[in-house]
Amino acid sequence: MRARRWWAAAILCACGVSWYWLLPRAPVVLPTRAVPNGLVRGVVHVHTRRSDGTGTVDDVAAAAARAGLQFVIFTDHGDGTRQGEAPAYRSGVLCIDAVEVSTEGGHVLALGLPQMPYPLGGEARDVLADIHRMGAMGFAAHPSSDRHSLRWSEWGTALDGLEWLNADSEWRDEDWPTLARALLTYPFRRTATLAGLLDRPAETLQRWDDLTRRRQVVALAAVDAHARLSLTAGDPYRAGPAVHVPSYEQMFRAMSVTVSHVQLSGVGQEDARAVLEAIRRGHLYSTIDGLAGPAVFRFSAMSGGNRAEGGDRLAIAGSSVEVGVETNAPAGARIVLVKDGAEITSSSGPMLTYAAPATPGVYRAEVQLATAPGDPPVPWVVSNPIYVGMDVVATEPDAVPPQSVAVAPVYQDGPAVGWQVERSPRSLVELDVVPSVGGTQLSLRYGLGGTVSERPYVALVAPASLAPSDFDRLIFTIRALRPMRLSVQVRASGQAQDVRWRRSVYLDDTPRTIAVFLDDMTPVGQAAGRPVPSGIHDVLFVVDTVNAAPGSSGQIWIDDIKYAR
């Protein structure tokens, strides 16, 4: 009997030792006696029960307060047509409403977006153009997600920023032993367990470095918090039975962003503008607080009498550029200085100084910890770049299209001979010829009837006999009753087979002349590649639920339609 007890005690002791060995390191609590004025810490990318999260806005704000945060940016899924809640303080935390929009190239966080007059959707470039038109910012969400449907694919678009790290994506690529260990340790060291699932997203960081050599692109770490995991197979955020883990509070303790040069006044609207403007300028750094925190981090560069910080442009005014980093990192930290995507120097300890040649380049800094998890290890702090000797532009300018050298009229005054309309069963559409200045124009009145699943649409169809085989663009003058998007399409055959290409264009009540190039169209249905002029059967002007809600109605006026090359 005594021997059995000894064996039982030994087994229990071994289990206890093994369990303790499995536990991740507890986060290091750092001194913050010298926190600079103007630093404000918060989180970006949070879902509530308004989409696929589990908490209310008040629940999230209370969790953020317990985690020591000062702001939260909510990004519930939507199309931009929901009236966002006005910025306000809840539980002492500034709550800012934003939206996560699904596009064909990935998801976009639209920060600072007012209510849209029509749904956002379709191609990523069009969604970003609409976001910019409204004065807002578009960030690529979870760009390196393990799920193909969530991964960002449109790297040539005019992104304002991206998530260099997304907490929700990080656990998805872990193997089952790692996830099993996390389930065992989460109840005891929750924040550290979440941090232990992180890796260095090398692909995304390289993408970011490539982009910043051409223009300003802001990067941040996003929590992507839902506070739920489905108990059924498939999408962990699908409807049905779920457990509320990891909690909002633990996600907020795992990582955060800190914006600089912001003085909170307690007035919601005013403070939200200041936080969003700091993000727009790249005046922020990201921290993995589940490793150590709260972090204090300064990154600056000087040339002559000029000085800049992360996100800024530095004009070269001397023979060298003095770069400096200061942090309250724990012992064993390594500061890494990166220029144009490559490490140029590093330093152990809380400070780094470096005299760089007075040549243009993009500098950013990381702080790495010896105890950081991941293969490769996730960085503890990541700054935004300083653009030395470079012009900082938010987006790349559009290419100037070549002038037309030949045209073939499709419609210019007179009756609409051969024109047709198409519609879904419960939609309504009327084509009229109405007076215009100096002649006539086509008018399309429509109403989209039916549910989303019925895919309502209306279309104005150009007669096939007018399509020449040697054009490369379609030019037309157009306006609409109210702001909207219209899909300009070409069809390779009749309606029996869905082989089409499309290009979305923005309309409002101001007449404008638009050129749509065939090479700029993307395939729809069974189409692939780019349309071949000789194979085009129809040209269509389409209103559908990509950018219009079922039940909506409107009117479009179109004139001076022609093929050109």
C-alpha positions as CSV (number, residue, x, y, z in Angstrom):
1,M,0.0,0.0,0.0
2,R,2.8,2.4,0.9
3,A,4.6,1.7,-2.4
4,R,1.4,2.5,-4.3
5,R,1.1,5.8,-2.5
6,W,4.7,6.6,-3.4
7,W,4.0,5.7,-7.0
8,A,0.9,7.8,-7.0
9,A,2.7,10.7,-5.5
10,A,5.5,10.4,-8.0
11,I,3.1,10.4,-10.9
12,L,1.2,13.4,-9.5
13,C,4.6,15.2,-9.0
14,A,5.6,14.3,-12.5
15,C,2.3,15.6,-13.9
16,G,2.7,18.8,-11.9
17,V,6.2,19.3,-13.2
18,S,5.1,18.6,-16.8
19,W,2.2,21.0,-16.5
20,Y,4.4,23.7,-15.0
21,W,6.9,23.2,-17.9
22,L,4.1,23.6,-20.4
23,L,3.1,27.0,-18.9
24,P,4.3,30.0,-21.0
25,R,6.3,32.7,-19.3
26,A,4.2,35.3,-17.5
27,P,4.4,38.8,-19.1
28,V,7.1,41.0,-17.8
29,V,5.7,44.1,-16.0
30,L,7.8,47.0,-17.0
31,P,8.4,50.3,-15.2
32,T,6.7,53.3,-16.8
33,R,8.0,56.2,-14.7
34,A,9.1,58.1,-17.9
35,V,6.1,57.7,-20.1
36,P,6.2,60.6,-22.5
37,N,3.2,62.9,-22.7
38,G,0.9,62.4,-25.7
39,L,1.1,58.6,-25.9
40,V,-2.3,56.9,-26.0
41,R,-2.7,53.1,-26.1
42,G,-5.6,51.2,-27.6
43,V,-6.7,48.3,-29.9
44,V,-7.9,48.1,-33.5
45,H,-10.2,45.6,-35.2
46,V,-12.8,44.5,-32.7
47,H,-16.2,42.8,-33.4
48,T,-19.3,43.0,-31.3
49,R,-22.7,41.2,-31.5
50,R,-23.6,43.7,-34.3
51,S,-21.7,41.2,-36.5
52,D,-19.9,38.0,-35.4
53,G,-18.7,39.0,-31.9
54,T,-20.4,38.2,-28.6
55,G,-20.3,41.4,-26.6
56,T,-22.0,44.8,-26.8
57,V,-20.1,48.0,-27.3
58,D,-20.4,48.6,-23.5
59,D,-19.1,45.1,-22.8
60,V,-16.0,45.7,-25.0
61,A,-15.4,49.2,-23.5
62,A,-15.5,47.7,-19.9
63,A,-13.0,45.0,-20.9
64,A,-10.7,47.6,-22.5
65,A,-10.9,49.7,-19.3
66,R,-9.9,46.6,-17.2
67,A,-7.0,46.0,-19.6
68,G,-5.7,49.6,-19.2
69,L,-6.6,50.9,-22.7
70,Q,-7.7,54.3,-23.7
71,F,-9.3,53.7,-27.0
72,V,-11.0,50.9,-29.0
73,I,-11.7,51.0,-32.8
74,F,-14.7,48.7,-33.6
75,T,-14.8,47.1,-37.0
76,D,-18.0,45.1,-37.3
77,H,-18.6,43.5,-40.7
78,G,-20.7,45.6,-43.1
79,D,-20.9,47.4,-46.3
80,G,-20.6,51.0,-45.0
81,T,-24.3,51.8,-45.2
82,R,-25.0,51.4,-41.5
83,Q,-24.9,54.7,-39.6
84,G,-22.0,54.3,-37.2
85,E,-22.3,55.4,-33.6
86,A,-20.8,58.7,-32.8
87,P,-17.4,58.5,-31.0
88,A,-18.0,58.5,-27.2
89,Y,-16.4,57.6,-24.0
90,R,-17.7,54.4,-22.3
91,S,-16.2,53.2,-19.1
92,G,-13.6,55.9,-19.6
93,V,-12.5,54.4,-23.0
94,L,-12.8,56.3,-26.3
95,C,-15.0,54.1,-28.6
96,I,-14.6,54.7,-32.3
97,D,-16.8,53.0,-34.9
98,A,-15.4,51.7,-38.2
99,V,-16.3,48.9,-40.5
100,E,-14.7,45.8,-42.0
101,V,-15.7,45.5,-45.7
102,S,-15.5,42.3,-47.7
103,T,-14.0,42.7,-51.2
104,E,-13.1,40.3,-54.0
105,G,-9.4,40.8,-53.0
106,G,-9.7,40.4,-49.2
107,H,-11.1,42.4,-46.3
108,V,-10.6,46.1,-45.8
109,L,-10.9,48.1,-42.5
110,A,-12.5,51.4,-43.4
111,L,-11.4,53.8,-40.7
112,G,-13.1,57.2,-40.4
113,L,-15.8,56.3,-42.9
114,P,-19.0,58.2,-42.8
115,Q,-22.3,56.5,-43.7
116,M,-22.1,55.5,-47.4
117,P,-25.0,56.3,-49.8
118,Y,-24.6,52.9,-51.4
119,P,-23.1,49.5,-50.4
120,L,-19.4,49.0,-50.6
121,G,-18.3,45.8,-52.3
122,G,-16.8,44.2,-55.4
123,E,-13.3,44.8,-56.5
124,A,-10.8,45.9,-53.9
125,R,-9.6,48.9,-56.0
126,D,-13.2,50.2,-56.2
127,V,-13.8,49.8,-52.5
128,L,-10.6,51.7,-51.7
129,A,-11.5,54.4,-54.2
130,D,-14.9,54.9,-52.5
131,I,-13.3,54.9,-49.0
132,H,-10.8,57.6,-50.2
133,R,-13.6,59.6,-51.8
134,M,-15.2,59.8,-48.4
135,G,-12.0,61.0,-46.8
136,A,-11.4,57.7,-44.9
137,M,-8.6,55.2,-44.7
138,G,-8.4,51.6,-46.1
139,F,-6.3,49.0,-44.3
140,A,-5.8,45.4,-45.5
141,A,-7.1,43.1,-42.8
142,H,-5.4,39.8,-42.0
143,P,-3.4,40.0,-45.3
144,S,-1.5,36.7,-44.7
145,S,-4.4,34.7,-43.3
146,D,-4.2,30.9,-43.6
147,R,-7.7,31.0,-45.1
148,H,-7.6,31.8,-48.8
149,S,-10.9,33.7,-48.7
150,L,-9.5,36.1,-46.1
151,R,-5.9,36.6,-47.5
152,W,-5.2,39.9,-49.2
153,S,-4.4,39.5,-52.9
154,E,-4.6,43.0,-54.4
155,W,-1.2,44.4,-53.5
156,G,-1.2,46.8,-56.4
157,T,-4.1,48.8,-55.0
158,A,-3.9,52.1,-53.1
159,L,-3.9,50.8,-49.6
160,D,-3.4,53.3,-46.8
161,G,-2.2,50.6,-44.4
162,L,-2.2,47.0,-43.4
163,E,-2.2,44.7,-40.4
164,W,1.3,43.5,-40.1
165,L,0.0,41.1,-37.4
166,N,-3.5,39.8,-36.9
167,A,-4.1,37.8,-33.7
168,D,-7.0,35.9,-35.2
169,S,-4.9,34.7,-38.1
170,E,-2.0,33.6,-36.0
171,W,-3.6,30.7,-34.2
172,R,-5.1,29.2,-37.4
173,D,-1.7,28.0,-38.8
174,E,-0.6,26.2,-35.6
175,D,-0.4,22.4,-35.4
176,W,-2.6,20.4,-33.1
177,P,0.0,19.8,-30.4
178,T,0.5,23.6,-30.0
179,L,-3.3,24.2,-29.9
180,A,-3.7,21.4,-27.4
181,R,-1.0,22.9,-25.2
182,A,-2.8,26.3,-25.4
183,L,-6.1,24.8,-24.3
184,L,-4.3,23.3,-21.2
185,T,-2.5,26.5,-20.2
186,Y,-5.1,29.2,-21.2
187,P,-7.1,28.9,-17.9
188,F,-3.9,29.6,-15.9
189,R,-1.9,32.1,-18.0
190,R,-4.4,33.5,-20.4
191,T,-2.5,36.5,-21.9
192,A,0.8,34.6,-22.1
193,T,-0.9,31.7,-23.8
194,L,-2.4,33.9,-26.5
195,A,1.0,35.6,-27.0
196,G,2.6,32.1,-27.3
197,L,0.5,31.4,-30.5
198,L,2.2,34.3,-32.3
199,D,4.9,34.0,-35.0
200,R,6.8,36.6,-37.0
201,P,4.6,37.2,-40.2
202,A,7.7,37.4,-42.4
203,E,5.7,37.5,-45.7
204,T,3.5,40.4,-44.6
205,L,6.5,42.4,-43.2
206,Q,8.3,41.9,-46.5
207,R,5.3,43.1,-48.4
208,W,5.1,46.1,-46.2
209,D,8.7,47.0,-46.7
210,D,8.3,46.7,-50.5
211,L,5.4,49.0,-50.5
212,T,7.0,51.7,-48.3
213,R,9.8,52.1,-50.7
214,R,7.3,53.5,-53.1
215,R,4.8,55.4,-50.9
216,Q,3.5,55.8,-47.4
217,V,1.8,52.7,-46.0
218,V,1.0,52.5,-42.3
219,A,1.2,49.1,-40.4
220,L,-0.4,48.1,-37.1
221,A,-1.0,45.0,-35.0
222,A,-4.7,44.1,-34.8
223,V,-6.5,42.0,-32.2
224,D,-9.4,41.0,-34.5
225,A,-11.3,40.1,-31.3
226,H,-14.6,38.2,-31.4
227,A,-14.7,36.6,-27.9
228,R,-16.1,33.4,-29.3
229,L,-15.2,30.1,-30.9
230,S,-17.8,27.9,-32.5
231,L,-18.2,24.4,-31.1
232,T,-19.1,23.1,-34.6
233,A,-16.8,22.4,-37.5
234,G,-15.8,25.0,-40.0
235,D,-15.7,28.8,-39.4
236,P,-15.0,29.5,-35.7
237,Y,-17.3,32.5,-35.9
238,R,-20.3,30.9,-37.5
239,A,-23.7,30.9,-35.8
240,G,-24.4,28.2,-33.4
241,P,-23.1,26.9,-30.0
242,A,-19.9,28.7,-29.0
243,V,-17.6,29.3,-26.1
244,H,-16.6,32.9,-25.3
245,V,-12.9,32.5,-25.5
246,P,-10.5,34.1,-25.7
247,S,-12.2,37.0,-23.9
248,Y,-12.0,40.6,-25.1
249,E,-10.0,41.5,-22.0
250,Q,-7.4,38.8,-22.5
251,M,-7.1,39.8,-26.2
252,F,-6.6,43.4,-25.2
253,R,-3.9,42.4,-22.8
254,A,-2.1,40.4,-25.5
255,M,-1.3,43.2,-27.9
256,S,-2.0,46.9,-28.5
257,V,-1.0,49.9,-30.6
258,T,0.2,53.2,-29.1
259,V,-0.4,56.5,-31.0
260,S,1.8,59.5,-30.3
261,H,1.2,63.3,-30.3
262,V,-2.4,62.9,-29.1
263,Q,-3.8,64.8,-26.1
264,L,-7.2,63.4,-25.1
265,S,-9.6,66.1,-24.1
266,G,-12.5,63.9,-23.0
267,V,-14.6,65.1,-26.0
268,G,-15.4,62.0,-28.2
269,Q,-15.6,63.6,-31.6
270,E,-12.5,65.7,-31.1
271,D,-10.4,62.9,-29.6
272,A,-11.5,60.4,-32.3
273,R,-10.3,62.8,-35.0
274,A,-6.9,63.1,-33.2
275,V,-6.5,59.3,-32.9
276,L,-7.5,58.6,-36.5
277,E,-5.2,61.4,-37.7
278,A,-2.3,59.9,-35.8
279,I,-3.0,56.5,-37.4
280,R,-3.2,58.1,-40.8
281,R,0.3,59.8,-40.3
282,G,1.8,56.5,-39.0
283,H,2.4,58.0,-35.6
284,L,2.0,54.7,-33.9
285,Y,3.9,51.6,-32.8
286,S,2.6,48.1,-32.1
287,T,3.4,46.1,-29.0
288,I,3.0,42.4,-28.0
289,D,1.9,43.2,-24.4
290,G,1.5,39.4,-23.6
291,L,5.4,39.3,-23.6
292,A,6.1,42.5,-21.7
293,G,4.5,45.8,-21.1
294,P,3.4,48.5,-21.0
295,A,6.0,49.4,-23.6
296,V,7.6,52.9,-23.9
297,F,9.3,53.4,-27.3
298,R,10.8,56.3,-29.1
299,F,12.0,56.2,-32.7
300,S,13.5,59.3,-34.3
301,A,15.9,60.5,-36.9
302,M,17.8,63.8,-37.4
303,S,19.6,65.5,-40.3
304,G,21.0,69.0,-39.7
305,G,18.3,70.8,-37.9
306,N,15.5,68.6,-39.1
307,R,13.9,65.9,-36.9
308,A,11.3,63.2,-37.7
309,E,9.6,60.4,-35.9
310,G,7.9,57.2,-37.1
311,G,5.5,58.0,-40.0
312,D,7.2,61.2,-40.9
313,R,9.3,62.4,-43.8
314,L,12.8,63.7,-43.0
315,A,14.4,66.1,-45.4
316,I,18.2,65.6,-45.6
317,A,20.1,68.6,-44.5
318,G,23.5,67.4,-43.5
319,S,26.2,64.9,-44.3
320,S,24.6,62.1,-42.2
321,V,21.3,60.9,-40.7
322,E,21.3,60.3,-37.0
323,V,18.8,57.5,-36.1
324,G,17.9,56.8,-32.5
325,V,15.7,54.3,-30.6
326,E,14.9,54.2,-26.9
327,T,12.8,51.7,-25.0
328,N,12.0,50.4,-21.6
329,A,12.5,46.8,-22.9
330,P,13.3,44.0,-20.4
331,A,16.8,42.6,-20.1
332,G,18.0,40.6,-23.1
333,A,16.2,42.8,-25.6
334,R,17.7,43.5,-29.0
335,I,16.9,46.6,-31.0
336,V,17.0,46.1,-34.8
337,L,17.2,49.0,-37.3
338,V,15.8,48.1,-40.8
339,K,16.5,50.2,-43.9
340,D,14.6,49.4,-47.2
341,G,13.6,46.0,-45.8
342,A,17.0,44.9,-44.7
343,E,18.6,44.9,-41.2
344,I,21.5,47.3,-41.1
345,T,22.4,47.3,-37.5
346,S,21.3,46.2,-34.0
347,S,22.0,46.9,-30.4
348,S,21.5,45.0,-27.1
349,G,19.9,47.0,-24.3
350,P,17.5,49.9,-24.1
351,M,19.1,52.2,-26.7
352,L,20.4,52.3,-30.2
353,T,22.1,55.1,-32.0
354,Y,23.3,55.0,-35.6
355,A,24.9,57.4,-38.0
356,A,23.6,56.6,-41.5
357,P,24.8,58.0,-44.8
358,A,22.8,61.0,-46.0
359,T,21.1,59.0,-48.7
360,P,17.3,58.4,-49.3
361,G,15.8,55.4,-47.6
362,V,13.0,54.0,-45.5
363,Y,13.9,53.3,-41.9
364,R,11.9,51.4,-39.3
365,A,12.8,49.8,-36.0
366,E,11.9,46.6,-34.1
367,V,12.6,45.4,-30.6
368,Q,13.1,41.7,-30.3
369,L,13.0,39.6,-27.1
370,A,15.1,36.5,-26.5
371,T,12.0,34.8,-24.9
372,A,9.6,35.6,-27.8
373,P,7.6,32.7,-29.1
374,G,7.3,31.6,-32.7
375,D,9.4,30.2,-35.5
376,P,10.7,32.8,-36.5
377,P,10.0,34.7,-33.2
378,V,7.4,37.5,-33.2
379,P,8.9,41.0,-32.6
380,W,7.9,42.7,-29.4
381,V,7.7,46.2,-30.8
382,V,7.4,47.3,-34.4
383,S,7.6,51.0,-35.4
384,N,6.3,52.8,-38.5
385,P,8.9,54.0,-41.0
386,I,10.7,57.3,-41.2
387,Y,11.0,58.2,-44.9
388,V,14.4,59.9,-45.3
389,G,14.9,62.1,-48.3
390,M,11.7,60.9,-49.9
391,D,8.3,62.4,-50.7
392,V,5.6,60.8,-48.7
393,V,2.5,60.1,-50.8
394,A,-0.6,58.3,-49.6
395,T,-1.3,56.6,-52.9
396,E,0.4,56.2,-56.3
397,P,-1.0,58.5,-59.0
398,D,-3.2,56.9,-61.7
399,A,-1.6,56.4,-65.1
400,V,-2.8,58.9,-67.7
401,P,-4.7,57.0,-70.4
402,P,-3.6,57.4,-74.0
403,Q,-5.7,59.6,-76.2
404,S,-8.2,58.0,-78.6
405,V,-7.1,58.1,-82.3
406,A,-10.3,56.5,-83.7
407,V,-13.9,56.2,-82.6
408,A,-17.1,54.3,-83.6
409,P,-20.3,55.9,-82.3
410,V,-22.8,53.6,-80.4
411,Y,-25.3,56.3,-79.4
412,Q,-25.4,60.0,-80.1
413,D,-28.8,61.6,-80.3
414,G,-31.9,60.1,-81.9
415,P,-34.0,57.0,-81.1
416,A,-32.6,54.1,-79.2
417,V,-32.7,51.7,-82.2
418,G,-31.8,48.2,-81.3
419,W,-31.2,48.9,-77.6
420,Q,-32.6,46.5,-75.1
421,V,-33.1,46.1,-71.3
422,E,-32.7,43.0,-69.2
423,R,-33.8,42.5,-65.6
424,S,-34.3,39.9,-62.9
425,P,-37.8,38.6,-62.5
426,R,-38.9,41.0,-59.8
427,S,-37.0,44.1,-60.8
428,L,-38.3,46.9,-62.9
429,V,-36.6,48.9,-65.7
430,E,-37.6,51.5,-68.3
431,L,-35.5,52.9,-71.1
432,D,-36.4,56.3,-72.4
433,V,-34.9,58.8,-74.9
434,V,-35.1,62.2,-73.2
435,P,-33.9,65.7,-74.2
436,S,-30.4,66.9,-73.5
437,V,-28.4,70.0,-74.3
438,G,-28.3,70.1,-78.1
439,G,-30.0,66.7,-78.6
440,T,-31.2,63.6,-76.8
441,Q,-29.8,61.1,-74.3
442,L,-30.7,57.7,-72.9
443,S,-32.5,57.5,-69.5
444,L,-32.6,54.3,-67.5
445,R,-35.1,54.2,-64.6
446,Y,-34.9,51.1,-62.4
447,G,-36.0,49.4,-59.2
448,L,-34.2,46.3,-57.8
449,G,-36.8,43.8,-56.7
450,G,-36.3,40.6,-54.8
451,T,-34.0,39.3,-52.1
452,V,-30.2,39.1,-52.2
453,S,-30.4,35.4,-52.9
454,E,-32.4,36.2,-56.0
455,R,-29.5,38.4,-57.2
456,P,-31.7,41.2,-58.6
457,Y,-30.3,43.3,-61.4
458,V,-31.2,45.6,-64.3
459,A,-29.1,46.2,-67.5
460,L,-29.1,48.4,-70.5
461,V,-27.7,46.5,-73.4
462,A,-26.1,47.9,-76.5
463,P,-27.0,46.2,-79.8
464,A,-24.5,43.6,-80.7
465,S,-24.3,44.6,-84.4
466,L,-22.5,47.8,-83.4
467,A,-19.5,46.2,-81.7
468,P,-16.4,46.6,-83.9
469,S,-13.6,44.1,-83.6
470,D,-10.7,46.6,-83.2
471,F,-11.6,48.8,-80.2
472,D,-9.8,48.8,-76.9
473,R,-12.1,51.0,-74.8
474,L,-15.7,52.3,-74.3
475,I,-16.2,56.0,-73.8
476,F,-19.5,57.6,-72.6
477,T,-20.9,60.6,-70.7
478,I,-23.0,59.7,-67.7
479,R,-24.7,60.9,-64.5
480,A,-27.0,59.5,-61.9
481,L,-29.8,60.8,-59.7
482,R,-27.6,60.1,-56.6
483,P,-24.2,58.7,-55.8
484,M,-23.9,55.1,-56.9
485,R,-21.7,52.5,-58.7
486,L,-22.5,51.1,-62.2
487,S,-21.0,48.0,-63.6
488,V,-19.9,48.4,-67.2
489,Q,-19.7,44.9,-68.8
490,V,-19.0,43.1,-72.1
491,R,-20.5,39.7,-72.9
492,A,-18.9,37.2,-75.2
493,S,-22.2,35.5,-76.2
494,G,-25.9,35.5,-75.5
495,Q,-27.6,35.1,-72.2
496,A,-27.4,31.3,-72.2
497,Q,-23.8,31.3,-71.1
498,D,-22.5,33.6,-68.5
499,V,-19.2,34.8,-70.0
500,R,-18.7,38.4,-69.1
501,W,-16.1,40.9,-68.0
502,R,-16.8,44.0,-65.9
503,R,-15.4,47.3,-64.6
504,S,-17.2,49.3,-62.0
505,V,-17.5,53.1,-62.3
506,Y,-18.6,55.8,-59.8
507,L,-21.5,58.1,-60.7
508,D,-23.2,61.1,-59.1
509,D,-25.3,64.0,-60.3
510,T,-22.4,65.7,-62.1
511,P,-22.1,64.6,-65.8
512,R,-18.6,63.1,-66.5
513,T,-17.0,61.4,-69.4
514,I,-15.6,58.0,-68.6
515,A,-13.3,55.7,-70.5
516,V,-13.4,52.0,-69.7
517,F,-10.5,50.0,-71.1
518,L,-11.0,46.3,-72.0
519,D,-7.6,45.5,-70.4
520,D,-8.9,47.0,-67.2
521,M,-11.9,44.6,-66.9
522,T,-12.0,41.6,-64.7
523,P,-13.8,38.2,-65.5
524,V,-17.3,37.3,-64.3
525,G,-18.9,33.9,-64.4
526,Q,-17.2,31.5,-66.8
527,A,-14.9,34.1,-68.3
528,A,-11.1,34.2,-67.8
529,G,-8.3,36.5,-68.7
530,R,-9.2,39.7,-70.6
531,P,-11.9,40.1,-73.2
532,V,-11.0,39.9,-76.9
533,P,-12.7,42.6,-79.0
534,S,-13.6,40.3,-81.8
535,G,-15.4,38.0,-79.5
536,I,-17.6,40.6,-77.8
537,H,-21.3,40.1,-78.4
538,D,-22.9,42.8,-76.1
539,V,-22.0,45.8,-74.0
540,L,-24.1,46.2,-70.8
541,F,-24.6,48.9,-68.2
542,V,-25.6,47.0,-65.1
543,V,-27.0,47.9,-61.7
544,D,-26.9,44.9,-59.3
545,T,-26.5,44.2,-55.6
546,V,-22.7,44.4,-55.6
547,N,-23.2,48.1,-55.0
548,A,-27.0,48.6,-54.6
549,A,-29.4,47.2,-52.0
550,P,-32.5,45.2,-52.9
551,G,-35.5,47.5,-53.0
552,S,-33.4,50.5,-54.1
553,S,-34.3,52.6,-57.2
554,G,-32.8,55.3,-59.2
555,Q,-32.2,56.9,-62.6
556,I,-29.2,57.1,-64.9
557,W,-28.7,59.4,-67.9
558,I,-26.1,58.3,-70.5
559,D,-25.0,59.9,-73.8
560,D,-22.3,60.1,-76.4
561,I,-21.5,56.4,-76.2
562,K,-18.7,55.2,-78.5
563,Y,-16.0,52.6,-79.0
564,A,-12.5,53.9,-79.3
565,R,-8.9,52.9,-79.8
